[in-house]
Amino acid sequence: MNPGRFLLGIEVPVQELGGTSIHDAAKRVNNRQARPIEEDRRCAILCHGITVASGRKVLFASFEASDYDYVLAAEHEGHAHYIPLQMKQLVPESKNPTTSLQAEIDKLKKYATSSDLVVAIHINRRVSVDLDKIDVSNLTIHELWLFGPIASPSGPWCIIGDIKKSNWHAHEFALPLHA
């Protein structure tokens, strides 16, 4: 799926009907029913952010397998590259006040045989991230990205990656608001 089109396809109609966002609308319906849409929305936001940051179009498809939730398709040097992606979330404090970004990263050690896996953590709470204090030394995954809204779910957003490398980059981006 094209992440920009996906985001426009779910955000604009919801805003026109209720003046809210799909994020807020998902809170009002059964969480079990809204979860797949909200997860696809997070993946679309990530892919849109990567597209903005890299200048390369990144598409996604839901494809749950043992170690990943999505497959990304990105063009590089004229060839399509397929990337397995596992989406994680640092949930709001109201859902789990005892977890931390480092605790969520430490859970990624279970992917010991997934050297081609990319993991993206959606930071879904107000938190200050000091990457100098984050320990990623024992992770065998291929890449680790962080992303989240800077102030509110409607944006602007920030994406940081690959934080396993010393030359990681942070990029601010806006969600697509209209076609």
N, C-alpha and C positions, 0 to 999 in steps of 0.2 A: 504494500500500500504506500501511496505517496503521503508522507506525514502531514504536509501542509494542507492537502485536500481533506485528509481525515479530520484534522483539527477544525477546519472550517465547516466541515459537514456535521460535526456534533456541537460546536460552540455557538455558531451563529443562530441556528434555529432555536436553541434553548434560550439564548439571550433575547431573541425577538419575542418569544412567548412569555418569558417571566422576568426578564431583566437580570438574570443571574447567570451562573456558569454551569457547565456540566458537572464540575467538581461539587458545587453546592447542591445541584439537583440530585446527584448520586447519594448525597447524605440523606435525602428525604425519602428515598425508596429503599426497598429491601436491599441490604448490603450484598447479599448473595446474588441478586439479580444484576446489580450495578457493577459488581467487581470486574467482570471481563471488559466492560466498556472503559472503566477507570484505568485498568491495567494497560489496555491498548492506547488510551490517551497518554499515559506516562511514557510509553514506548515511542509514540508519535512525537511527543515533546522532545525526548532525547534525540531522536533521529533528525528532527528539525534543527535542534541546536548543533548537532554535528555537521549538518549540511551548511548552516550559516558559518560555523567556525572554520570548516575546511574548504568550503567552496565546491565540494563534491556532493552530488545528490546521493542520499542514503534512503533506501526504501526498507520496509519491514513486512514480515509475515509472521503471524502467530503460528508457532510450531513447537508444541511442548514435547520435549524428549527428556531423558533422564537428567541431564545437566543444564538444559536451557529451555527458555520460554519462547524465544523468537529467533528467526533467522533474518539477519540484515543483508542487504545487497548493496554494494558500493562499487562504483566504477573507479578503477585505478589503472592508469597507463593503457587505456583502451580495453581493459578486461574487466569482467564482472567478478567480484570477490564476494564470497558468502561467509558470513561471520555468525557463529552461534552466540546468542546473547542471553544472559541470565539477568533478570530485573530483580532488584532488592529495594527495600525501603527502610529508611530511618523514620519510623512512624511518629505521629504527634505525641507529645508528652501525655496527653489525655488518654491515649491507648496504652502506652508503656513508658512510665516516667523513669524507669531504672536503666533502660538501654542507652547506649551511646554510639557514636559513629565508629569508634574503635571496636566496640563489642560486635557490631554488625560486620565489620571487616574481618574480625577474628573468626566469625562463622564461615567465612569463605575458604578456610583451610580444608574443609571437607571435600573440596574439588581438587584433590591431589593428583588426579589423572586427567585433568582437563586443561592441558597446556595451550589449547587453541581458543579457550572460552574467554569472552569479554563479559565483564560484570559491570552493571551500572547501578548505582545506589541513588535513589531519589531521596533527597533530604527534605522531609516533610514536616519540619519544625524550625523554629527560630533557633539558630545555633551559629556560633562563630567557629570556623574551621581553620585550624592551624596545621597546615600540612607538614610542617617540620616535626610535629609531635605525633603524627600518624605512622604506625608501624605496619608496613606492607612487606617486610623482609621475607616472611615464610610463605608467601602466596605463590602458588604454581600456575595460577590463571595467566592468560596472555596479557590482558589489560584491565584496568580498573578506572572507571569514570564516576564522577559525582555530578549531580545536577539538582537544581531546585529553584524555586522562586526567590527573588531577592527580598521582596516585601509582601507580596500577596500572590495567590495562585493565578491571577490574571496577568502577572508579569510586572516588570521584566524578569527574565530568568538568567541563571548563570550555569555554565557547564565547565567542568574542570577535568582534564585528563591528558594523557594517561598518567595517573598519580603514582604508578609503579616506576616511572622513569623520572630522572632528575630534571628533565627539561619539559615538564608538564606545562600546559597552557590553560588559562582561564578566559572564557569568552562570555560576554553578556549578549543576550538576544531577546527579541520580542516574539510573542506568539502571533501567528497570522490572524488578522482581525477581519479581513474581507478579501474577496477574490479579485 
